[in-house]
Amino acid sequence: MRRDVFKVFMPENPRLSGNIDRIDLEFVVREATPRLLMKLGIQLYLAESSFSNTVFIFEVFGFQRARSTVHNWVHKADLQPDTGRCPDHVAVDETVIRLEDERYWLYAAVDTETNELLHTKIESTTNSDFAHAFFHELREKHDVDDAMFLIDGSHSLKDACNRHGLDFRCERTGNRNSVERIIRQVKRRIFSLSKCFSYAAAETVDDWLGSFAFAWNQLI
């Protein structure tokens, strides 16, 4: 029975091959759910299983858990992608997303060689100061000062690169295709989770994006 259920709700997905032990549950004080099952639930959800499917898997193991419970686990786990990368080329993009009826700007940086998400950020608008802050955070997390930055011609991204003394070139194809593909995945995932983000602050979505980046990088 369980094997048949797993074939339906857990198709082969390389994101499930990541090390589940990397999911830290230090936030747990008292929880009736076995920790291994909690980690599995977080991993399933981040591997793009729906909350409903993830909750169904819990039922197979004899546990009744609400979708909001899984959502809270993901949020409290505060998963973030590894720091300390030293990429040769970094593609950076800024694009519009919608949360409820509000429009926000998603900034994302991708290592074009590994396709890993290096850093993400949600802002209420786009301008040179926000782009500057994004690059500042990126430089604090990773060794990117000698990298070539690939941008799409955005004036704010150009200005940020200049202010940080970073080499860059405008490119709309080639290596930039990696960041475009990943951004599409992120936007699709945000769209599918729009109900979970109801009335959520941008900071909450930022936390989720870190978790998504953590899961995405396990796929690579």
C-alpha positions in Angstrom: 0.0 0.0 0.0 2.7 2.5 1.0 4.8 1.7 -2.0 1.9 2.3 -4.4 1.2 5.6 -2.6 4.8 6.7 -2.9 4.8 6.0 -6.6 1.9 8.3 -7.1 2.8 11.1 -4.7 6.6 10.8 -4.7 7.8 10.3 -8.3 11.5 10.0 -8.9 12.8 13.5 -8.2 16.5 14.3 -7.8 15.7 16.9 -5.2 14.8 14.0 -2.8 18.3 12.7 -3.1 19.7 15.6 -1.0 21.0 14.9 2.5 18.0 15.1 4.7 20.3 15.4 7.7 21.1 19.0 6.6 17.6 20.0 7.7 18.0 21.4 11.2 15.2 21.0 13.6 16.7 23.0 16.5 13.5 25.0 16.5 11.5 22.0 17.8 10.7 22.2 21.5 7.9 19.7 21.8 6.5 18.0 18.8 4.5 14.7 18.6 5.7 14.1 15.0 8.8 12.0 14.7 11.7 14.2 13.7 12.6 12.0 10.7 9.0 12.3 9.4 9.2 16.1 9.9 12.4 16.3 7.9 10.7 14.1 5.2 7.7 16.5 5.1 9.9 19.5 4.7 12.0 17.8 2.0 8.9 16.7 0.1 7.3 20.1 0.2 10.5 21.8 -1.0 10.9 19.2 -3.7 7.7 20.7 -5.1 5.1 18.3 -3.7 1.9 20.2 -2.7 1.0 20.7 0.9 -2.0 18.4 0.3 0.2 15.6 -1.1 2.7 16.0 1.8 -0.1 15.8 4.4 -1.4 12.7 2.7 2.0 11.1 3.1 1.8 11.8 6.8 -1.6 10.0 6.9 -0.1 7.0 5.3 2.3 6.8 8.4 -0.7 7.3 10.7 -0.3 11.0 11.5 -2.9 13.7 11.0 -1.2 17.0 10.3 -2.6 20.3 8.9 -1.1 22.0 5.8 -0.4 25.0 8.0 1.7 22.8 10.3 4.0 21.8 7.4 4.2 25.4 6.2 5.3 26.5 9.7 8.0 23.8 9.8 9.4 25.0 6.5 9.4 28.6 7.8 10.9 27.8 11.2 13.6 25.6 9.8 15.1 28.7 8.2 17.0 26.8 5.5 19.4 28.8 3.5 21.8 27.9 0.7 25.5 27.4 1.5 27.8 30.4 1.6 31.4 30.7 0.6 31.0 30.0 -3.1 33.6 31.3 -5.6 32.0 31.4 -9.0 33.6 32.5 -12.2 30.4 33.9 -13.8 27.3 35.1 -12.0 24.0 35.9 -13.7 21.8 38.4 -11.9 18.2 39.2 -12.7 15.4 41.4 -11.4 11.8 40.6 -12.2 8.3 41.4 -11.1 6.3 38.9 -9.0 2.9 39.3 -7.4 1.9 38.5 -3.8 -1.8 38.8 -3.4 -2.6 42.1 -5.1 0.8 43.7 -4.4 3.7 43.9 -6.9 7.2 43.1 -5.7 10.6 42.8 -7.3 12.6 39.5 -7.1 16.4 39.8 -7.3 18.3 36.6 -7.9 21.9 35.6 -8.5 22.9 32.3 -10.1 26.3 30.6 -10.6 26.1 29.9 -14.3 28.5 26.9 -14.1 26.6 25.0 -11.4 23.1 26.6 -11.8 23.1 27.1 -8.0 21.1 29.9 -6.5 23.6 32.1 -4.7 21.3 34.7 -3.2 17.7 35.9 -3.5 15.8 39.0 -2.2 12.4 40.5 -2.4 11.9 44.2 -2.5 8.9 46.5 -2.8 10.3 48.2 -5.8 13.4 48.4 -8.0 16.0 51.1 -8.0 19.8 51.5 -7.7 19.8 51.5 -3.9 18.0 48.2 -3.6 20.2 46.7 -6.3 23.2 48.0 -4.4 22.0 46.4 -1.2 21.5 43.1 -3.0 25.0 43.1 -4.3 26.3 44.0 -0.9 24.6 41.0 0.6 25.8 38.8 -2.2 29.4 39.8 -1.7 29.1 39.2 2.1 27.9 35.6 1.4 30.2 34.6 -1.5 33.6 35.4 -2.9 32.4 37.1 -6.1 34.7 40.1 -6.5 36.6 38.4 -9.3 33.6 37.0 -11.1 32.1 38.3 -14.3 28.5 39.4 -13.8 26.0 38.8 -16.6 23.1 41.3 -16.5 20.3 42.1 -19.0 20.9 45.8 -19.4 19.0 46.9 -16.3 20.2 50.4 -15.3 20.0 49.7 -11.6 22.1 46.5 -12.0 24.7 48.3 -14.1 24.9 51.0 -11.5 25.2 48.5 -8.6 28.0 46.7 -10.5 29.9 50.0 -11.0 29.4 51.1 -7.4 30.9 47.8 -6.2 33.7 47.8 -8.8 32.5 44.5 -10.3 33.2 43.4 -13.9 30.0 42.9 -15.9 28.6 42.6 -19.4 25.1 42.8 -20.8 23.9 39.5 -22.1 20.4 38.3 -22.9 21.2 34.8 -24.1 24.0 32.2 -23.5 24.9 31.8 -19.9 22.0 34.0 -18.8 19.6 31.4 -19.9 20.3 29.5 -16.6 19.1 32.4 -14.4 16.0 32.9 -16.7 15.1 29.2 -16.3 15.5 29.3 -12.6 13.5 32.5 -12.2 10.7 30.9 -14.1 10.7 28.0 -11.7 10.7 30.3 -8.7 7.8 32.4 -10.1 5.8 29.3 -10.9 6.4 28.0 -7.4 5.4 31.3 -5.8 2.2 31.4 -8.0 1.3 27.9 -6.8 1.8 28.9 -3.2 -0.1 32.2 -3.4 -2.7 31.0 -0.9 0.0 30.2 1.6 1.4 33.7 1.2 -2.0 35.4 1.9 -1.3 38.6 3.8 2.3 37.5 4.4 5.0 40.1 4.7 7.7 40.2 2.1 10.2 39.1 4.8 8.2 35.8 5.1 8.5 35.3 1.4 12.2 36.0 1.6 12.6 33.2 4.2 10.7 30.9 1.9 13.0 31.8 -1.0 16.0 30.9 1.1 14.4 27.5 1.7 13.6 27.1 -2.0 17.2 27.9 -2.9 18.4 25.3 -0.4 16.3 22.7 -2.0 17.1 23.8 -5.6 20.8 23.6 -4.9 20.4 20.0 -3.8 19.1 19.2 -7.3 22.3 20.3 -8.9 
